[in-house]
Amino acid sequence: MTGWKAAAHDWAGGLTAGALLTADDVSVGTLAQYGVLGIFAAILVVFAKTAYRRETDRADRLETEVQRLNALIQDRVIGVISSATNAVEESTELMTVMAREQIAAGHRDRTRERP
């Protein structure tokens, strides 16, 4: 490579404009016809692709982290909820027994008062 192609190759870290643009994108020849504007357009396309790739990678990383944290929370919360449910069941049962005893004691007191 010589001239501007070598400079572009070095500047892009070894990637050429042809490698950066796929067949679906605007062709390099079309961009070259516009000179400086073509270079700016090529840089914009490269930046957009790089930014898109970076953001999708970031989103994937964050999604993985969210899933890991959700699993951690579920593991810790399930035990706590289970013990809390047992405590509520026990207290409800105890309150029911106490209410029955109060009703029975009130009934006994009323029957004793009658002559």
Secondary structure, DSSP 4 states (H G I P E B T S, - for coil): --THHHHHHHHTTT--HHHHS-TTS--HHHHHHTTHHHHHHHHHHHHHHHHHHHHHHHHHHHHHHHHHHHHHHHHHHHHHHHHHHHHHHHHHHHHHHHHHHHHHHHHHHHHHH--
